[in-house]
Amino acid sequence: MVSKEVLYKFRFIVLILSLIAIDLFSKNLAVINLMYGQTEPTIFPFIDFLLIYNSGIAFGIFDSDNSLNSQILLLVTLAISFYLIWMIAREDILKKKYALSIITAGAYGNIIDRAIDNKVTDFLHLEILDFSFFIFNLADAFITIGAILLIYFELIYKSNNE
């Protein structure tokens, strides 16, 4: 049995690994239960399920089905992820450590997915008033949420506490 002290000491690793597991599990569920390219409604008003595979980066940028491009993106993302781990280790502010951990989990979720088949599984389709914004996955959501938190803690929270 793992003690609470050990879990507390390694809480950022536990958070990162838990979010990665949730992301990969959700992508697996999408692949098993959704038909490629077919929209399925959800209970959320602006989000539908739509399974696609993205060989590029966010929002389909550099999506060319080129294996070399995908491998280069994988290496760049790995380098950024290692830098994020370094930032977590060096950060003194607990809230920023959490935000960086959420971003890191999202990055590694997509790295693992891309490493398996040179593509990232996207399945959440944001559409408002018949306008399609983008298709994403939980890892993308983690990166976005972590980035918003980090900006908040860096700019707004910091200026309010000075």
N, C-alpha and C positions, 0 to 999 in steps of 0.2 A: 504494500500500500504506500502510495506517495504522500508525504506529509504536506500540510498546508504551507509550511515555510518553503519547501522546494518548489511547489506550484507558484507561490508568490514571487519567488526569486526568478523563475523562468516564465512568468506570466505573458511576456511579449512573444516568446517562442510558442507557448501554448495557444495564444490568440492567433498568431500567424498560421500555425498548423491547422487549427480548427477552421479558420476561414477558407484556407486552401481546400480542406476536405469538403466543406459545404459547397464551394464552387465546383469542384470536380464532380461531386455527387449530382449537383443540379444539371451540369452539362451531360452527364451520363443519362439521367432521367429524360432530358430533352431528346437525346439521340434515340433512345428506346421508344419513347411515346409520341414523338412528333414526326410528321411527314415533311421531308425537305421541301421548302418553298411554299408550304400551305399554311395560311393563317388560321389559328385557333383562338377563340375568345378566352379571356380570363375573367376573374371577378373584379379586376381593376378597370376603371373607366378609360384610361389612356394607354394601357399596355396590353398587347396581345402576344401570343406565342407565334413565332415565325422562325423556324430552324434554317439557318444558313451557316456556311463555313467561310471564314475570313482569312485569307492568306496575307493580308496587309496589316496595317495598324488601325487605330481607332477610326471609326466612321468609314472604313473601307479604303482609306488612303493607301496607296501602293499595293492594292489588291490585284495581283497579276497572275496568280497561280504559278509563279516562278519559284522553283525550289531554292535557288541561290538567294533571291531576295528574302525569302522566308528565313533561311539560315542566317543571313546577315542581321535581320531583325531580331532573331533569337539571341545572337551574340550581343547585340547592343542592349537588349532588354536584360540579359544576364548581368552585364556590366553595371547597368543602372541599379539593378536589384542588389548587387553586392555593395554598391555605394549606399543604398538605403539601409542595409544592415549596419554598415559602418556608422551612418548617421544616428541610428537608434542607439547603438552602443555609446556614442559620444554625447547624446542629448541629455541635459540635466532636468528639463521640464517634463514631468510625467505625462501631461496631456499631449504634448508634442510626440512623445514616444508612442502613445496609443495611435495617434493619427498616422505616423510613419509606419507603424506595424500594419495598419489597415491597408495602406498603399502597397506595402511590401507583399502582403498576402495576395492582393489582386494581381500584382505583377507576376508572382510565382505561379498562381493559378493559370494564367495565360501562358507562361513559359512552359509549364508541364504539358498543357494541351497542345501547344505548337511543336514541342519536341517529339510528341507521339506521331503526328501526321502532317507537319508543316502548315497547319491551319488551326485557327481558333474557332471553337463552336460558339455561335451567338444564337440566342433564341428569344430574347425579350424585345418586342417591337414597340417603340414609343410612337404613337400616332395621335395627333390632336386635330380635330375638325377635318378629318380626311387628309391631313398633311403628315407624311411620314418623316419623322425626324431622324431616327437611327435605330439600328438593331444592335443589342449589346448582350452581355452576360453578367453574372454576379461579380466576377472579377473586375470588370469595367466599373460596375457600381461601387465596389470597394475602393478602387483607385480614385474615383470621383468624390466619394464621401470623405475619404482620408485627405484628399487635397483641399476640399472645402474646409474641413476642420483645421488643417494646418494653416491655411490662409487666415482663418478666423483667429486662431491662437497667436499667430505671428503679428497680425495687423490690428485687428479690432480689440481683442482681449488684452494685448500688450499695451495699447494706447490708453485703455480704460483703467489699467492698474499702475500707471506711472505717476 
